[in-house]
Amino acid sequence: MDSRIIILIVAIAVVPLAVYGAAMTLDPSVDDGETHYDVPTPRYTEPGEVIEISLKGNITTGYDWVLADSDGLTLVSDEYIPDYTGEIPLCGSGGSHVFRFSCDSPGSYTLRFDYLRPWEDAPIDSEIVSVLVPDDSH
């Protein structure tokens, strides 16, 4: 068999597998079994203030941000606000899930939010927010 034909057959078989493998490693929905967190930049607020955390999302996909851990801060409200606010709803448009917390006591707090579908076990994304409330008595 001609060596050019063998090279062509190998290329036809290998290139699609390589492209598929590269696409799978770039797909953020592929769960590698590990949770990856960025180091959060602290948010500062005063005692008695309400802090607002806004996370971009799209509930039309079934995914939504949920509060996984509030670390002692009091949740005041949470709501989804669509980006499009015209008279006719725009199907498939994204928005933001806005969480508000009361920061009553001085301290360092860590909030964790998970982006998931309610019927699935694992989130496809997580956000960590560090909140620092200084002690005014010093």
N, C-alpha and C positions, 0 to 999 in steps of 0.2 A: 504494500500500500504506500502511496506517495506520502512523504513526510509532511507536505503542506496540508493534505487532507486530515492527517492525524492532528496536526496543530489546530486546524479549524474545528474539528470535533471536540477537542479538549476545551478550546475557547468558548464554544457554544455551551458546553456543560458547566464550566467553572464561573464564567462572568455572571450569569444570573444568581448563582449561589453567593458570590462575593457581594453583589449589590443588595441582595436580600439580607445578608448578615450585617452589612453596614447600616441598612435601614432599621433593623431591629435594635441595634445599639444606640441609635439616635431617637428612638421612639420613647417619649417620656411616660407613656402608659405601661411600659414593660416594667414589671416589678422584679428587681434583682434581689429581693429579700432583705434589703438594708434600708434604713431610714437615714437620709442625709439632711443635716441641718446647717444652715449658715449661722455664723455668730451674729446674734441680733444687736443692733445699735440701740442703746437704752433710750427710752422715752421718759422725759422728766415732766412731773406735774406737781402741783401743790396739794396738801391735804384738803379734803372737801371738794376738790375739783372733779369734773367728769372728763374722762379721756375717751377719745373716739378712735377706733381702729377700723379702717376701711380696706377690704380685700376684694380685688377684681375677680369676677367669676361669671358663669353663665348657667343659670338654673334650667334653661331649656334643654341642656344635655343630661339632666338628672343629677348633676353634681352640685353640691352646695357646701359652703363653709359652715362648720359646726364648731362650737367651743368645746375643746377636749379637756382643758384644764384652766381654771381661773386663778389658782394659787392664792385664794383669800380675797380677791377683789370682788366687789358686788356688781353683777350684771344688771344694768339699768334697762337696756333695751337692745334688741337686735332686729334688723330689718333688711330686706333686699330692695335695692333701688335700681331700677332699670336705667341703662344709659339713654334709651330713647323714651321720651316722655310726651310724644305727640298724642293726638286724639285716638288714632288707630294703633293698637299694639303692633310692633314690628317683630314678627316671628323669628326666633333665632338670635335676637340681639342680646348682648351681654349686659352686665351691670356690676354693681358692687354690693357686697354684704357688709353692712355697717353695724359694728358692735360698740356699745357705750358702757363704760364701767365707772362706778363711783370709787374714788380713791380716798377712803376715809382715814386710814391709819398710815403713819410713816412706815417705810420699809422698802424692800426690794421684792418685786413680784415678777413672775414669769407666766405669760399667757401662751397657750398652745391652741392653734386652730388646725383642723383637718379638713381637707377638700375631698369629699367622698359622696358616693351614692348611698342612700339609706339601706339598700338591700345588699350592699357589698361590705365585706369585712375590713378591707385595707384601704386607706386613703391613697390617692394618687399624688397628693402634695400635702405638705404641712408648713405652717408658719409659726415661728416663735417670736414673741414680742416681749421685751424686757421693759418693765416700768419701775422707775425709781421715784419714790415719794419722800422728800427730805423731812427730817424732824425739825420743826421750826422752834423748838424750845431751847436750842443751843445758841 
